[in-house]
Amino acid sequence: MQIQVRINEEGALRNQRHAFSNRFTLVSELLQNARRAGATLIQIQYDATANVLRVQDDGCGLGDFQKLLSLHESGWDAATCIEEQPFGVGFSKCLYAASRCIVASGRQRVDIETEAALAKAMIDVEQTAEAVPGTLVELWGVDLPDLAQHVETLCLGFPVPVWFNGQPLSRRLAPENLATMPTPMGTVHLVGTRNGEHARDTMVFLQGFCVLKPTWGSYDKVNVVHLDSRLFMARLPDRDRLIDEDVQRKRIDAELKSCWRATLEVAKTQLSPERFVEIYYAAMRAWGHLDLMNDLDVLPAGLCDAIVGYPIQDDSGGREYVQPVATAPTRVDIESGAVTLVSLDWVNDENAPRWMLARSKGWLVFDWIGLHADHWAQRHVRFLEGEVAEVEAVSEQLRTVLEGRWVWPNVILCEAVHVRIGDDIAEITDAGLCHDGGVYIPAGECSGEPVRQLSSFTDEHDQCLDSDMDADRDALADLIRHLRAVDPVQTLDSLLQELRLGKYPLLHGRTFQLTVGVGSAPSHSIELLEQAEGTGSNGAGGSHAEP
C-alpha cells in the first residue's frame, strides 16, 4: 500500500476564508499588487453606506486575468519573483470579503460573483471599448468599519503615494520621508543621530507594510527599518508578521546597534569630548557602546550624585536626598583624591552609617554600572558596601525604647556619633543615625526623622503606611524633647498633658506626691496627699502606689 499527499480543493477553498485574521488584509493585498505593478499613485475610495471599495492604480496593468483566480501560484515576472518572493497575485482575500468583484485593466474587464468563483464556476473576461489605465478593482458588499483610521496606519511606511477618499495619506514613515542609511538588511532610520535623543522602539516594514512594532507607545519617536525583501519573508496569509520573528528581531537589533556604532564613531571625531559625552552618552549606554568613552577624560555629570539631604529609606524610588552634580569632576581631581567616588546601594537599615559617612565627607555617589568595565574611572570607585562600618556613641547619656506604631527601636541619646570605615572617620552631631536596630540621637537632632532611616514604612503588600510614619516620627521628636528637657516641672507637665488626666473623674481635685527614680529602677512612687471634699475618708497618705 502506498499513500501520498492529496488536497481537498473544495475544503481548501471553503476554509481559506478563516485563515485571515485581519479584515483589512484585502486592502493591503490590493496595495501590494499596485506597488509590484510599478504604480506611482494609488487611489482608494470607500463608500461606507453602500459598502463599496474602489482601488485604482497607474501601474502596468493586468494582462492575464486568470492570475486573479490562480491561488498560491505566482503570476509575477521573473524579476519580481527574485526581488520579492511573492506567493501569488494577492486577490484571495477579496473573494472572501466581498460579494462581487469587478476588475478592469486596459481593454479587459471581469465581473466576479464570489460565491460562484469559489465554486469554481467559469467567469467570462469581457472586452471593453474604452481602455482603463493601470488597474481598477471594485469590491461590493465589503464591510470595513473605521477604514479611514486604519488606512492611515496601514500606509505609514508604504513607498507609493496613496490617496483616500480624495485626500493624500501622510505616509510619514515611508523611506522617501525619512533620513535613512543603507545596511545589509535594508534601509534604517535612527532617531536621535543629531541630538542624541535616541529611542529603543522600532517599527519594521517589509514591502511597505509593518511586520514588527512596539507593544505600546507613539509612532512619533521610533526607529524605522525597511527590510530587503530578498532576505526576509512574512507569514501567510496576512503577511503582518515575519517568519522566525524571534530570530529576525535579534538580527534587526544587532544591525541597529551597528548603525549606532557607525554614527557615534563619526560624531566622536567631529565634536569635543565634552560635547560628545553630553549629547550622546544616553545613546551609548542604551545601545551598548560605552567603550567609546574609555579614552576620554570626561565623565557624564549624571553618573555623579551629591548627597544634599538626609538619607532615608524610600521604596517608592524617590531619592530627594541626592541630586546629580552640575558638572562632573575632572579626571585630575579623581585621580589625585580630591574627589572620592563611592558605590552605595539605596538606603536600608544596614548601610545607613555608610551613607552618613559619605554625606559628612562630601563624597559623590557614583553609578559605576554606567561605564564600560575598562573605563579609567572604575579603578577609583570605592565600594562602601563591602567595607565594615563602625558606629560609636560619644558621651552617651541614656538609652530607652521608642514605643512606636510601626517601629520600636532602642534610642541612644548622646553628644555625637562617630562613624568609621577603614581610615576614614566622621563625627556626626547634626542628625540621627540608624544602626543595628537602634537610633543614635546626637546633640543636633530633634526632628524625629531618623525613624525614616530605620524603616521605609511599607507593608508586605507594598502599601505605604504614611500615617504610621508620621506618628512614629512625631513620637520620636516628642521623646527627644522630653529626654533633653532641663526644667523638671515643664518636663512633667509635658508628659501629663499627653495623658489627658482630666478625663478621669476619680482623679479630679486630688493632690499627689510623685517621686521619680524610686522603686524598680528607673521608676517612680506616688502618694495621695489629700482629696477633694466629699470624695471619701482615706485622708492624707491614705493611698500609696509603687510600680
SVG drawing of the C-alpha trace seen along z (x, -y; Angstrom):
<svg xmlns="http://www.w3.org/2000/svg" viewBox="-26 -75 73 77">
<polyline fill="none" stroke="black" stroke-width="0.4" points="0.0,0.0 1.2,-3.5 0.0,-6.9 0.5,-10.4 -0.4,-14.0 -3.8,-15.0 -5.7,-18.2 -9.4,-18.5 -9.8,-21.6 -13.4,-22.3 -12.4,-22.1 -9.3,-24.2 -11.4,-26.9 -14.1,-26.8 -11.8,-27.0 -9.3,-29.6 -11.7,-32.4 -10.9,-31.6 -7.1,-31.9 -7.2,-35.7 -7.1,-37.3 -7.4,-40.9 -10.4,-42.3 -8.2,-45.0 -5.9,-42.4 -7.8,-42.8 -6.7,-46.5 -3.0,-45.6 -3.3,-42.9 -4.5,-45.4 -1.9,-48.0 0.8,-45.4 -0.4,-44.4 -0.3,-48.0 3.2,-48.6 4.5,-45.5 2.9,-46.7 5.0,-49.8 2.3,-52.2 3.3,-55.8 -0.1,-56.7 -2.9,-54.6 -6.3,-56.0 -8.7,-54.4 -12.4,-55.3 -14.8,-53.7 -18.5,-54.3 -19.4,-53.2 -23.1,-53.5 -23.1,-51.3 -20.1,-49.1 -18.3,-49.6 -14.5,-49.8 -12.7,-51.1 -8.9,-50.9 -7.2,-52.2 -3.5,-52.5 -1.5,-53.7 0.8,-50.7 1.5,-48.5 -2.0,-46.8 -3.1,-43.2 -2.5,-41.2 -3.7,-37.8 -6.9,-37.9 -6.6,-34.2 -3.9,-35.2 -6.6,-36.7 -8.1,-33.3 -4.9,-31.2 -4.3,-30.7 -0.8,-30.1 0.6,-30.5 2.9,-33.4 1.8,-35.5 4.6,-38.0 7.6,-38.3 10.9,-36.7 12.5,-39.9 9.7,-40.4 9.8,-36.8 13.5,-37.1 13.2,-40.5 10.2,-40.0 9.5,-36.2 5.7,-36.7 3.3,-33.9 1.0,-34.9 -1.2,-37.7 -2.9,-39.0 -6.6,-38.7 -7.9,-35.7 -9.0,-37.9 -11.2,-39.9 -13.1,-36.8 -13.9,-36.0 -14.6,-39.6 -16.8,-40.8 -19.9,-39.5 -18.9,-40.9 -15.5,-41.8 -15.2,-43.9 -11.7,-44.2 -10.8,-46.3 -7.4,-46.8 -6.6,-48.0 -9.5,-46.9 -10.5,-44.0 -13.0,-43.6 -14.3,-40.8 -17.3,-40.8 -17.0,-38.1 -19.8,-36.8 -17.5,-35.5 -19.7,-32.6 -19.7,-31.3 -16.0,-31.8 -15.3,-29.8 -17.5,-27.1 -15.1,-27.1 -17.6,-28.4 -16.2,-29.7 -16.0,-33.5 -16.1,-35.5 -13.5,-38.2 -15.1,-40.9 -13.5,-43.3 -14.3,-47.0 -14.4,-49.8 -12.6,-52.3 -9.2,-51.4 -8.6,-51.7 -5.1,-52.9 -3.4,-50.7 -5.9,-48.5 -9.2,-49.3 -10.7,-47.0 -14.2,-47.5 -15.5,-45.4 -19.2,-45.2 -20.6,-44.2 -17.4,-44.9 -17.8,-45.9 -14.7,-47.9 -15.7,-49.9 -13.3,-52.7 -11.3,-52.2 -10.4,-55.9 -8.4,-55.5 -6.9,-52.1 -5.8,-53.0 -3.6,-55.8 -1.8,-53.4 -1.7,-50.7 0.1,-53.1 2.5,-54.6 5.6,-53.1 4.2,-52.5 6.5,-53.6 3.9,-54.6 1.7,-57.8 -1.8,-56.8 -5.0,-58.9 -8.0,-58.0 -11.4,-59.5 -9.7,-62.3 -7.1,-63.2 -3.4,-62.2 -2.2,-60.0 0.9,-61.3 2.9,-58.0 5.4,-59.7 7.5,-56.6 7.9,-55.8 11.5,-55.8 11.3,-59.0 10.1,-60.9 12.9,-59.8 16.7,-60.2 17.9,-56.7 21.2,-54.8 21.8,-51.6 22.6,-48.4 23.0,-44.7 19.4,-44.1 17.7,-47.1 17.4,-50.9 17.5,-52.2 16.3,-55.4 17.7,-56.1 16.1,-58.5 18.5,-60.9 21.5,-60.8 21.9,-64.5 20.8,-65.4 21.3,-62.1 17.6,-61.8 17.6,-58.1 14.8,-55.6 14.7,-51.8 11.3,-51.4 11.5,-50.3 8.9,-49.8 9.9,-47.3 8.4,-47.3 8.6,-44.6 7.4,-45.5 5.8,-48.6 3.8,-47.0 4.6,-46.9 5.8,-43.5 7.2,-44.5 6.2,-47.3 6.4,-48.4 3.8,-46.9 2.8,-50.4 3.8,-54.0 3.7,-56.6 4.9,-56.4 6.4,-59.9 9.7,-58.7 10.7,-55.3 13.5,-53.9 12.3,-52.7 13.6,-49.7 12.6,-48.9 13.7,-45.3 15.2,-43.9 12.5,-41.6 15.1,-39.3 16.3,-38.4 13.1,-38.3 9.7,-36.7 6.3,-37.4 3.9,-34.8 0.8,-33.9 -1.9,-34.9 -2.0,-38.3 1.8,-38.9 1.9,-41.1 4.5,-39.0 7.9,-37.8 8.8,-34.2 11.1,-33.2 10.3,-36.5 12.3,-35.9 15.4,-35.2 14.9,-38.1 14.2,-40.5 17.7,-39.8 19.2,-40.2 17.5,-43.6 18.5,-44.8 22.1,-43.8 22.0,-45.8 20.6,-48.9 23.4,-48.6 25.9,-48.5 24.3,-51.6 24.6,-53.5 28.2,-52.4 29.0,-54.0 27.1,-57.2 28.8,-57.6 32.3,-57.0 31.7,-59.8 30.3,-62.1 33.3,-61.4 35.7,-62.8 33.6,-65.9 32.8,-67.1 34.8,-68.0 34.9,-65.2 32.7,-67.3 30.0,-67.8 30.2,-64.3 29.6,-62.9 26.9,-65.5 24.9,-64.7 25.5,-61.0 26.1,-59.4 22.5,-58.2 22.6,-56.6 25.9,-55.0 24.6,-53.4 21.3,-52.3 22.9,-50.7 26.0,-49.1 28.8,-51.4 30.1,-52.7 33.6,-51.7 33.8,-54.7 34.4,-56.8 37.3,-54.8 39.9,-57.0 38.1,-60.3 39.0,-62.2 35.3,-63.4 32.6,-61.8 28.8,-62.3 27.6,-64.5 24.5,-62.3 26.7,-59.5 27.7,-61.5 25.2,-62.3 25.9,-64.7 24.2,-63.9 22.2,-67.0 19.8,-65.9 19.2,-63.4 19.4,-59.8 16.1,-57.9 14.6,-54.6 12.1,-55.1 10.7,-52.1 8.8,-54.4 12.1,-55.2 12.2,-58.9 15.7,-59.9 15.4,-63.6 18.5,-63.4 20.7,-63.1 20.9,-65.1 23.2,-65.0 26.1,-67.3 26.0,-70.3 29.5,-69.5 31.2,-66.1 34.5,-66.0 37.7,-66.1 40.0,-63.1 42.7,-65.0 40.5,-65.6 39.5,-62.0 43.0,-60.5 44.5,-62.9 41.9,-62.0 40.4,-65.5 37.1,-63.9 36.1,-60.5 33.6,-58.3 31.7,-55.7 29.3,-53.0 26.3,-52.7 23.0,-50.7 19.8,-52.6 19.5,-53.4 18.5,-50.5 18.7,-49.7 22.2,-48.2 24.0,-50.8 22.8,-54.0 26.2,-54.6 28.0,-54.4 25.6,-57.0 26.1,-59.3 29.9,-59.0 29.7,-59.7 27.4,-62.7 29.8,-64.0 32.8,-63.7 31.2,-65.2 31.8,-62.0 29.9,-61.5 27.7,-58.5 28.8,-57.1 26.8,-55.0 29.8,-52.8 27.5,-50.5 27.0,-53.4 30.6,-53.0 32.4,-50.3 34.3,-47.8 37.6,-49.0 37.0,-52.7 39.7,-54.5 37.3,-55.8 36.4,-52.2 39.8,-52.0 38.9,-54.9 35.5,-53.8 35.2,-52.9 32.7,-50.1 31.5,-51.0 29.0,-48.1 32.0,-45.8 33.6,-47.7 32.9,-47.4 31.3,-50.4 31.8,-51.0 29.4,-53.2 30.2,-54.7 28.1,-57.0 30.2,-59.8 29.3,-60.9 26.3,-58.6 23.6,-60.0 20.9,-57.3 19.1,-54.6 15.4,-53.9 12.9,-52.4 10.6,-54.3 7.2,-52.6 6.0,-53.5 3.2,-52.2 5.5,-50.6 9.0,-50.7 10.3,-50.0 13.9,-50.9 16.4,-51.5 17.1,-55.2 20.6,-56.2 20.9,-59.8 24.5,-61.2 26.5,-64.3 27.8,-63.0 28.2,-59.8 31.5,-58.6 31.3,-56.5 34.5,-54.8 35.1,-52.9 38.8,-52.0 40.9,-55.0 38.0,-57.5 36.1,-58.7 33.3,-61.3 31.8,-62.9 28.1,-63.5 26.3,-65.9 23.5,-67.4 21.4,-64.3 20.3,-61.0 21.7,-57.7 20.2,-54.2 22.4,-51.3 21.9,-47.7 18.2,-48.2 18.8,-51.3 18.7,-55.1 21.6,-57.3 20.5,-60.8 23.3,-63.3 23.0,-66.8 21.8,-68.4 19.0,-66.0 15.4,-67.0 13.3,-66.3 12.3,-62.6 13.3,-62.0 15.7,-59.1 12.7,-56.7 12.6,-57.0 16.2,-55.9 15.3,-52.9 12.3,-51.8 10.5,-52.6 7.1,-52.2 6.0,-49.8 4.0,-46.7 4.1,-43.3 1.6,-44.5 3.8,-47.3 1.4,-49.8 3.0,-53.0 2.0,-53.5 2.1,-57.3 0.0,-57.7 2.3,-55.3 5.3,-57.1 4.0,-60.5 3.0,-59.1 6.4,-57.4 8.3,-60.5 6.3,-62.7 6.7,-60.2 10.5,-60.2 10.6,-64.0 8.5,-64.2 10.7,-61.6 13.8,-63.5 12.3,-66.7 11.3,-65.0 14.7,-63.4 16.5,-66.7 14.3,-68.8 16.2,-70.7 13.2,-72.1 11.6,-69.3 8.2,-71.0 8.0,-71.7 9.0,-68.1 6.5,-66.5 3.8,-68.9 4.5,-68.0 4.2,-64.3 0.9,-64.8 -0.5,-66.8 -0.3,-63.7 -2.1,-61.6 -5.1,-63.9 -5.8,-63.1 -8.9,-65.4 -11.0,-62.7 -10.8,-60.5 -13.4,-61.8 -11.8,-59.8 -8.7,-61.9 -10.5,-65.3 -9.4,-67.6 -6.8,-65.2 -3.2,-66.0 -0.4,-63.5 3.2,-63.3 5.3,-61.9 8.9,-60.7 10.8,-59.7 13.7,-57.2 12.3,-55.2 11.2,-51.6 12.2,-49.2 14.8,-51.3 14.2,-53.5 10.6,-54.1 8.6,-56.2 6.4,-56.1 3.2,-58.0 1.2,-59.0 -2.3,-60.6 -1.8,-63.5 -5.3,-64.9 -8.6,-64.6 -11.5,-66.9 -14.4,-67.3 -16.9,-64.5 -14.7,-62.0 -14.1,-59.6 -12.4,-59.2 -9.0,-57.9 -7.3,-61.2 -3.7,-62.2 -1.4,-59.4 -4.3,-57.1 -3.1,-55.6 0.3,-54.6 1.3,-53.2 4.7,-52.0 5.1,-50.3"/>
</svg>
